[in-house]
């Protein structure tokens, strides 16, 4: 009985973390700040929240992973920073649904790269799933049905796909190393993501140009705490109690929530054809995990 309760609790935590991550695009629309500032703030606030959360729970952080691994995760964090910048910029040029689904082409890139880097076997099923995802993406982006998108929309699509490539690199880097405390490596990556963006911010953002309106600061805190610290705490707090396959499959709640919220709250169009594209992209990714 106790085991079932723990399973249900773990599942609820997983679903909650994915639903929270799926809503980040909505909040980004209401933050009038450069994507790099938002990404850097997310890393700082998220890491501080996780650090405080673990301290309050009496968890000792030792960071005994060694210098080489700290550097490894710091590099992964730097890549993650620009992955966020690309994604937040994609939201500025295209719909949240399209940007998110481009971002969730990540499993396709991971599948193809894993075959090259780790010698993982590319089965017929995986290749079919890759093809299905690509076909679904052509539908979602309007290439099939509406023709080639305009320059602004194309830029948003390319930024979303660029974010997916960077996300895939981060996933592969984390996949290569095992046995490291997930909270500790996440804190290192979040702090590194902010540090990596400092030179970029100094070169591209003028302090006087930042408009910290009444809503901007609270929204930054929301993105840092609600969309970074809390879901990471929920996610890592539940994964030990669930099968890896279950975690991978339920991870696709994130784009589903993003698509639904963008249609319900922002009135973004959701045609029958685009729904078919969404099903193909997410369905192909899920089947590849089975």
Backbone torsions as a table, in degrees:
resi	resn	phi	psi	omega
1	UNK	NA	-44.0	179.9
2	UNK	-63.1	-37.1	179.0
3	UNK	-63.2	-40.9	178.8
4	UNK	-64.7	-40.0	178.4
5	UNK	-61.6	-42.5	179.3
6	UNK	-65.0	-39.6	177.9
7	UNK	-61.9	-44.1	-180.0
8	UNK	-65.4	-39.7	179.0
9	UNK	-64.8	-43.7	179.2
10	UNK	-63.5	-41.5	179.3
11	UNK	-64.7	-41.4	178.8
12	UNK	-62.8	-39.8	178.4
13	UNK	-65.5	-40.0	179.1
14	UNK	-64.8	-48.0	-179.9
15	UNK	-61.4	-42.2	-179.9
16	UNK	-62.6	-43.2	-179.3
17	UNK	-63.9	-40.5	180.0
18	UNK	-69.1	-39.2	178.5
19	UNK	-64.1	-39.3	178.8
20	UNK	-65.0	-48.3	179.0
21	UNK	-61.1	-33.1	-179.3
22	UNK	-69.0	-15.7	-177.8
23	UNK	-97.1	0.4	-173.6
24	UNK	-64.4	-32.8	179.8
25	UNK	-62.7	-36.7	178.3
26	UNK	-61.3	-45.8	-178.5
27	UNK	-68.4	-34.9	-179.3
28	UNK	-59.7	-34.5	-179.2
29	UNK	-61.9	-21.8	-176.4
30	UNK	-105.2	11.8	178.7
31	UNK	-112.3	104.4	-176.0
32	UNK	-81.4	53.7	-179.1
33	UNK	-129.9	155.4	177.0
34	UNK	-58.2	149.0	-178.5
35	UNK	-59.9	-34.5	-179.5
36	UNK	-66.5	-38.1	177.7
37	UNK	-66.0	-42.2	179.3
38	UNK	-63.4	-44.0	-179.4
39	UNK	-65.0	-43.2	179.9
40	UNK	-64.8	-42.3	178.5
41	UNK	-63.2	-39.0	179.8
42	UNK	-61.0	-43.0	-179.6
43	UNK	-64.7	-45.0	-178.5
44	UNK	-66.0	-52.9	-176.1
45	UNK	-65.1	-41.8	-179.7
46	UNK	-62.6	-43.5	-179.2
47	UNK	-68.2	-40.0	178.1
48	UNK	-64.4	-39.1	178.3
49	UNK	-63.6	-46.5	-179.8
50	UNK	-62.4	-41.3	179.2
51	UNK	-61.2	-46.5	179.5
52	UNK	-65.3	-39.9	179.9
53	UNK	-60.3	-45.2	-178.9
54	UNK	-69.7	-37.5	178.3
55	UNK	-64.5	-42.4	179.7
56	UNK	-63.9	-29.0	178.7
57	UNK	-87.3	3.5	178.5
58	UNK	76.1	19.3	-178.8
59	UNK	-86.0	125.4	179.9
60	UNK	-87.9	127.9	177.4
61	UNK	-97.6	119.5	-175.1
62	UNK	-109.0	-28.5	-179.3
63	UNK	50.8	50.7	-179.5
64	UNK	-93.4	32.7	-177.4
65	UNK	-82.0	-9.0	180.0
66	UNK	90.7	155.5	-175.9
67	UNK	-62.4	-40.2	-177.5
68	UNK	-62.2	-43.0	-179.7
69	UNK	-71.2	-34.6	176.8
70	UNK	-61.9	-43.3	177.1
71	UNK	-63.7	-41.7	179.5
72	UNK	-58.1	-48.4	-179.0
73	UNK	-72.7	-28.6	176.2
74	UNK	-65.8	-40.4	176.4
75	UNK	-63.9	-42.9	176.9
76	UNK	-60.1	-39.1	178.5
77	UNK	-65.1	-39.6	178.0
78	UNK	-62.9	-41.4	177.5
79	UNK	-65.8	-39.7	178.5
80	UNK	-61.0	-35.6	-179.9
81	UNK	-59.5	-47.5	-178.5
82	UNK	-76.0	-23.2	170.5
83	UNK	-60.8	-44.5	177.7
84	UNK	-65.1	-43.2	-179.8
85	UNK	-59.0	-46.0	178.9
86	UNK	-60.2	-44.6	-178.3
87	UNK	-65.4	-46.0	-179.7
88	UNK	-63.9	-34.7	176.1
89	UNK	-69.8	-36.5	177.9
90	UNK	-59.3	-38.5	178.0
91	UNK	-61.4	-26.5	-178.7
92	UNK	-78.2	-21.2	-173.5
93	UNK	-110.1	-19.2	-179.5
94	UNK	-140.9	179.1	-178.9
95	UNK	-69.6	157.9	178.3
96	UNK	-61.8	-38.9	-179.7
97	UNK	-61.0	-48.7	-178.0
98	UNK	-66.5	-45.5	-179.9
99	UNK	-59.5	-43.5	-178.1
100	UNK	-67.0	-41.8	-179.0
101	UNK	-70.7	-33.4	172.6
102	UNK	-61.8	-42.2	179.7
103	UNK	-62.0	-36.3	-178.6
104	UNK	-87.4	20.1	164.0
105	UNK	-82.2	-3.3	179.4
106	UNK	-48.0	-45.9	-179.5
107	UNK	-58.4	-31.6	177.7
108	UNK	-63.3	-47.0	-179.9
109	UNK	-66.0	-37.7	178.4
110	UNK	-65.3	-43.1	179.6
111	UNK	-60.0	-47.6	-178.2
112	UNK	-68.6	-42.1	-179.1
113	UNK	-68.7	-36.2	-179.9
114	UNK	-63.2	-33.6	178.3
115	UNK	-65.7	-37.1	-178.4
116	UNK	-80.7	-45.6	-172.9
117	UNK	-82.9	-38.8	-174.4
118	UNK	-112.0	1.8	179.3
119	UNK	68.1	20.5	178.7
120	UNK	-68.6	139.5	-174.1
121	UNK	-72.8	130.0	175.3
122	UNK	-90.0	97.7	-179.4
123	UNK	-76.5	165.3	177.8
124	UNK	-59.7	-39.0	-179.8
125	UNK	-62.6	-43.3	-179.4
126	UNK	-65.2	-39.9	178.6
127	UNK	-65.2	-39.2	177.1
128	UNK	-64.3	-42.1	179.0
129	UNK	-62.2	-40.1	177.0
130	UNK	-61.1	-45.6	179.7
131	UNK	-63.0	-41.2	179.1
132	UNK	-63.4	-44.2	178.5
133	UNK	-60.9	-44.3	179.9
134	UNK	-64.0	-41.6	178.3
135	UNK	-64.1	-43.1	177.7
136	UNK	-61.7	-37.8	179.0
137	UNK	-65.9	-37.4	176.9
138	UNK	-63.0	-34.2	177.8
139	UNK	-72.5	-48.0	-177.2
140	UNK	-60.0	-41.9	-177.7
141	UNK	-78.5	-5.1	175.5
142	UNK	89.3	-0.5	178.8
143	UNK	-60.8	-41.5	173.6
144	UNK	-96.1	117.2	178.6
145	UNK	113.4	-41.4	-176.6
146	UNK	-122.4	-7.9	-177.3
147	UNK	88.7	-176.2	-177.3
148	UNK	-66.0	135.9	179.3
149	UNK	-71.2	165.5	178.4
150	UNK	-71.7	174.0	-177.0
151	UNK	-56.8	-44.6	-179.3
152	UNK	-64.0	-45.4	179.4
153	UNK	-63.8	-41.1	178.6
154	UNK	-61.2	-41.1	178.3
155	UNK	-61.5	-41.9	178.3
156	UNK	-63.0	-41.4	179.0
157	UNK	-64.0	-45.3	-179.6
158	UNK	-65.5	-37.4	176.6
159	UNK	-65.1	-40.9	177.8
160	UNK	-63.0	-42.5	178.3
161	UNK	-69.4	-36.3	175.9
162	UNK	-62.3	-40.7	176.3
163	UNK	-62.4	-37.7	179.1
164	UNK	-64.3	-40.5	178.9
165	UNK	-63.6	-45.9	179.3
166	UNK	-65.1	-39.1	176.5
167	UNK	-60.4	-41.7	179.4
168	UNK	-62.7	-39.4	178.3
169	UNK	-62.3	-43.8	178.6
170	UNK	-62.1	-43.4	178.8
171	UNK	-61.2	-45.2	-178.8
172	UNK	-65.5	-38.5	178.7
173	UNK	-65.7	-39.2	177.7
174	UNK	-71.9	-31.4	-179.4
175	UNK	-69.1	-31.5	-175.2
176	UNK	-68.9	-25.8	-177.8
177	UNK	-116.3	132.6	179.5
178	UNK	-124.5	167.7	175.8
179	UNK	80.7	13.1	178.7
180	UNK	-103.4	138.4	179.8
181	UNK	-55.0	122.6	-175.3
182	UNK	-62.3	-35.4	178.9
183	UNK	-68.2	-42.8	-177.7
184	UNK	-65.5	-44.4	-179.1
185	UNK	-69.3	-29.8	177.8
186	UNK	-69.6	-42.4	178.1
187	UNK	-61.7	-42.9	177.7
188	UNK	-59.9	-45.3	-178.1
189	UNK	-67.7	-38.6	178.9
190	UNK	-66.0	-44.6	178.4
191	UNK	-64.4	-41.5	179.2
192	UNK	-64.8	-34.4	179.7
193	UNK	-62.5	-40.7	178.9
194	UNK	-69.6	-43.8	-179.6
195	UNK	-62.1	-39.1	-178.6
196	UNK	-65.5	-27.5	-177.4
197	UNK	-85.3	-12.5	-177.8
198	UNK	-58.3	-51.6	178.1
199	UNK	-59.1	-40.6	179.6
200	UNK	-63.1	-41.4	178.7
201	UNK	-64.4	-42.2	-179.4
202	UNK	-63.2	-32.5	-178.4
203	UNK	-83.5	-29.2	-170.2
204	UNK	-113.0	-18.3	-175.1
205	UNK	-119.4	123.8	174.9
206	UNK	-89.1	127.2	-177.4
207	UNK	-51.2	-38.5	-178.9
208	UNK	-69.2	-16.9	-177.8
209	UNK	-85.6	-11.8	-178.8
210	UNK	-76.5	126.1	179.9
211	UNK	-108.1	94.6	179.6
212	UNK	-85.3	81.0	-179.7
213	UNK	-70.5	173.6	-178.5
214	UNK	-57.5	-30.2	-177.0
215	UNK	-92.3	-20.3	-173.2
216	UNK	-64.3	-47.9	-177.0
217	UNK	-64.2	-49.2	176.4
218	UNK	-58.3	-38.0	-179.7
219	UNK	-67.9	-36.4	176.0
220	UNK	-61.9	-41.5	178.1
221	UNK	-65.0	-37.8	178.5
222	UNK	-62.9	-47.0	-179.3
223	UNK	-65.4	-39.0	-179.0
224	UNK	-72.6	-40.2	-177.5
225	UNK	-91.5	-56.5	-175.0
226	UNK	-70.6	-39.8	-174.7
227	UNK	-97.4	-2.4	179.5
228	UNK	-128.3	-66.9	-176.1
229	UNK	-60.9	-53.1	-176.5
230	UNK	-64.0	-50.3	-178.9
231	UNK	-64.6	-33.5	175.9
232	UNK	-65.0	-41.0	178.3
233	UNK	-63.4	-43.0	178.0
234	UNK	-64.4	-45.5	-175.5
235	UNK	-62.7	-51.2	-178.1
236	UNK	-73.2	-20.2	177.3
237	UNK	-78.8	-12.8	-176.5
238	UNK	-114.0	-20.6	-171.0
239	UNK	-65.4	-29.3	179.2
240	UNK	-66.8	-24.5	-178.0
241	UNK	-94.5	4.2	-177.8
242	UNK	-129.5	155.6	176.5
243	UNK	-69.3	147.2	-179.4
244	UNK	-58.3	-37.9	-179.8
245	UNK	-64.9	-40.1	177.9
246	UNK	-62.2	-44.5	179.4
247	UNK	-61.7	-43.5	-178.9
248	UNK	-63.5	-44.5	-177.5
249	UNK	-68.4	-45.1	-179.6
250	UNK	-69.6	-14.1	175.3
251	UNK	-61.1	-21.9	-178.8
252	UNK	-82.8	4.2	169.1
253	UNK	-66.6	-30.4	-179.1
254	UNK	-53.8	-59.1	179.8
255	UNK	-65.6	-31.9	178.4
256	UNK	-63.1	-45.6	177.9
257	UNK	-61.8	-42.5	-179.5
258	UNK	-60.6	-44.8	-179.7
259	UNK	-64.6	-45.7	-178.6
260	UNK	-65.1	-44.3	-179.4
261	UNK	-65.9	-38.7	179.7
262	UNK	-64.2	-34.3	178.1
263	UNK	-75.3	-43.1	-175.3
264	UNK	-75.8	-41.9	-173.3
265	UNK	-95.4	-31.9	-177.6
266	UNK	-107.6	-6.2	179.1
267	UNK	70.1	23.4	177.6
268	UNK	-67.3	138.2	-176.0
269	UNK	-62.9	140.0	178.5
270	UNK	-135.3	87.5	-177.8
271	UNK	-82.4	168.7	178.0
272	UNK	-59.9	-41.8	-179.0
273	UNK	-64.9	-41.3	179.7
274	UNK	-68.0	-33.9	176.0
275	UNK	-62.8	-41.2	177.3
276	UNK	-60.4	-42.8	178.1
277	UNK	-62.1	-42.7	178.0
278	UNK	-60.0	-45.5	-179.7
279	UNK	-61.9	-40.7	-179.3
280	UNK	-66.5	-44.6	-178.9
281	UNK	-64.1	-52.7	-176.8
282	UNK	-71.5	-40.7	179.1
283	UNK	-62.7	-43.8	178.5
284	UNK	-62.0	-40.1	179.3
285	UNK	-66.7	-41.2	-179.6
286	UNK	-65.6	-45.6	-179.0
287	UNK	-61.5	-35.2	179.4
288	UNK	-66.2	-20.9	179.4
289	UNK	-83.8	-18.1	-174.5
290	UNK	-73.1	NA	NA
